[in-house]
């Protein structure tokens, strides 16, 4: 394990998630343990009360930062990837946690636990958000490549389902060393043919079934 605790930047992209922000964002913002962290929320052109909710919470939580992705009639290849890239550019942490406002931490030591699973050689940590709460650490981004590409592919099946999440590699949270975050985001929203998908699934299953 690392001898010195790194600073963590938690990044999430939201669009019309005022209710989820009210309910779940305080859980992200009240983490305990000896770890320095910030939370960056990228507002993707929300039309509900998201902007006002974020303004109120910024006044209460000094380690909450917000930015936005403006509306555009020109479609982006992936608005999620672009929003997360904007958040990553604003981050000050040594590690970046890509989080989902609809999947709040299960405990108030969530970040501290994630940090406890990295060492001086780690580049990626994946968390499976279920009752077992498995955390998987990878020495290199290349090693985590099949997991990320499979889970973040351009498909409605990316993070769906509740069964055998770990065996299928359907993680809930990804933590990446800041120096590798842009390489990780390049794996988001790619089109994958059936043969490639089977290959990725086989790689993930063969590792996780023996984990």
C-alpha positions in Angstrom: 0.0 0.0 0.0 1.1 3.6 -0.5 2.7 5.2 2.5 1.2 8.5 1.8 -2.5 9.0 1.2 -3.2 10.5 -2.3 -5.7 13.3 -2.9 -8.8 12.0 -4.7 -11.1 13.8 -7.2 -14.6 12.3 -7.5 -16.1 13.3 -10.8 -19.7 12.8 -12.0 -21.7 14.0 -14.9 -25.4 14.8 -14.4 -28.3 15.8 -16.6 -31.7 16.6 -15.0 -30.8 14.8 -11.8 -32.0 17.4 -9.2 -33.8 14.8 -7.1 -30.9 12.4 -7.1 -28.5 15.2 -6.2 -30.6 16.2 -3.3 -30.7 12.7 -1.9 -27.3 11.3 -2.8 -24.7 14.1 -3.2 -24.4 14.7 0.5 -23.3 11.1 0.9 -20.5 11.7 -1.5 -19.6 15.0 0.3 -19.5 13.6 3.9 -17.0 10.9 3.6 -14.9 10.0 6.6 -11.3 8.8 7.0 -7.9 10.3 6.6 -8.0 11.1 3.0 -8.2 14.5 1.2 -10.8 14.6 -1.6 -12.9 16.9 -3.8 -16.2 16.3 -5.6 -16.6 17.8 -9.1 -20.0 17.7 -10.7 -20.4 18.4 -14.5 -23.8 19.7 -15.3 -24.7 18.5 -18.8 -27.2 21.2 -19.9 -29.9 20.3 -17.3 -33.3 21.8 -17.7 -34.7 20.9 -14.2 -33.6 22.3 -10.8 -30.1 20.7 -11.0 -28.4 24.1 -11.3 -30.1 25.5 -8.2 -29.5 22.4 -6.2 -25.8 22.6 -7.0 -25.6 26.2 -6.0 -27.1 25.5 -2.6 -24.8 22.6 -1.9 -21.7 24.6 -3.0 -22.5 27.1 -0.3 -22.6 24.3 2.3 -19.7 22.1 1.1 -16.5 23.9 0.3 -14.9 20.8 -1.4 -17.8 20.7 -4.0 -16.9 22.1 -7.4 -19.2 22.4 -10.4 -18.7 23.1 -14.0 -20.9 22.5 -17.1 -21.2 21.1 -20.6 -23.2 23.7 -22.7 -26.1 22.7 -24.9 -25.3 22.2 -28.5 -27.3 21.2 -31.5 -24.2 19.6 -32.9 -24.2 16.0 -31.6 -21.0 14.9 -29.8 -19.7 11.4 -30.3 -20.2 10.9 -26.5 -21.5 13.6 -24.3 -20.7 11.5 -21.2 -17.1 11.1 -22.2 -16.9 14.9 -23.0 -18.5 15.8 -19.7 -16.1 13.6 -17.8 -13.1 15.0 -19.7 -14.2 18.5 -18.6 -14.3 17.3 -15.0 -10.9 15.6 -15.3 -9.3 18.8 -16.6 -10.7 20.6 -13.5 -9.4 17.9 -11.1 -6.6 18.5 -8.6 -6.3 14.9 -7.3 -3.7 12.3 -7.8 -6.5 9.8 -8.6 -9.8 10.3 -10.3 -13.0 8.4 -9.2 -15.7 8.3 -11.9 -18.9 8.0 -10.0 -22.6 7.9 -10.7 -25.1 10.0 -8.7 -27.6 7.2 -8.9 -25.2 4.9 -7.1 -24.3 6.6 -3.8 -21.6 5.1 -1.6 -22.8 2.4 0.7 -20.7 3.7 3.6 -19.2 6.9 4.9 -15.7 5.4 4.5 -16.1 4.6 0.8 -13.3 6.8 -0.5 -11.0 5.7 2.3 -11.6 2.1 1.4 -10.9 2.7 -2.3 -7.6 4.4 -1.4 -6.7 1.4 0.8 -6.8 -0.8 -2.3 -4.1 0.9 -4.2 -0.3 0.7 -4.0 2.6 2.4 -5.7 2.1 0.2 -8.8 -1.7 0.5 -9.2 -3.3 2.4 -12.1 -6.9 1.3 -12.0 -9.3 0.2 -9.2 -12.8 -1.1 -9.9 -15.6 -1.4 -7.4 -18.6 -3.6 -7.7 -21.5 -1.9 -5.9 -23.5 -4.8 -4.4 -23.8 -6.6 -1.2 -20.3 -8.2 -1.5 -18.7 -4.9 -2.5 -15.8 -6.4 -4.3 -12.9 -4.1 -5.1 -10.4 -5.1 -7.9 -7.0 -3.4 -8.4 -5.0 -3.5 -11.6 -1.4 -2.6 -12.0 -1.9 -1.2 -15.5 -4.7 0.4 -17.5 -3.9 -2.2 -20.2 -4.8 -5.0 -17.7 -8.1 -3.3 -17.0 -8.8 -2.6 -20.7 -11.2 -5.5 -21.3 -13.3 -4.5 -18.3 -13.6 -0.8 -19.2 -14.2 -1.3 -22.9 -16.8 -4.0 -22.3 -18.7 -2.0 -19.6 -18.5 1.4 -21.3 -19.2 0.3 -24.9 -21.9 2.0 -26.9 -24.7 -0.3 -26.0 -27.8 -0.2 -23.9 -26.5 -3.2 -22.1 -23.4 -1.5 -20.7 -24.2 -1.4 -16.9 -27.7 -3.0 -17.0 -28.7 -6.0 -14.9 -28.2 -7.1 -11.3 -27.0 -10.6 -11.5 -23.4 -11.8 -11.5 -22.1 -8.2 -11.8 -18.6 -9.2 -10.8 -18.4 -12.2 -13.0 -19.6 -10.1 -15.9 -17.2 -7.2 -15.1 -20.0 -4.7 -14.6 -18.4 -2.4 -12.1 -20.2 0.5 -10.5 -17.2 2.8 -9.8 -13.8 3.2 -11.5 -10.8 4.9 -10.0 -8.0 5.8 -12.3 -4.6 7.4 -11.7 -4.9 11.0 -13.0 -2.0 10.5 -15.4 -4.0 7.7 -17.2 -7.5 9.2 -17.1 -7.7 10.5 -20.6 -6.5 7.1 -22.0 -9.2 5.5 -19.9 -11.9 7.8 -21.2 -10.9 7.0 -24.8 -12.4 3.5 -24.1 -15.9 5.0 -23.5 -18.7 4.7 -26.0 -17.0 2.6 -28.6 -18.9 0.4 -31.0 -17.9 -3.2 -30.6 -18.9 -6.1 -32.9 -20.2 -9.4 -31.6 -16.9 -11.2 -32.0 -15.0 -8.6 -30.1 -17.6 -8.5 -27.4 -17.4 -12.3 -26.9 -13.6 -12.0 -26.7 -13.9 -9.3 -24.0 -16.5 -11.3 -22.1 -14.2 -14.4 -22.2 -11.3 -12.4 -20.8 -13.3 -10.9 -18.0 -14.9 -14.2 -17.0 -11.7 -16.2 -17.1 -10.1 -13.8 -14.7 -13.0 -13.1 -12.3 -14.2 -16.7 -12.0 -10.9 -17.4 -10.3 -10.6 -14.1 -8.4 
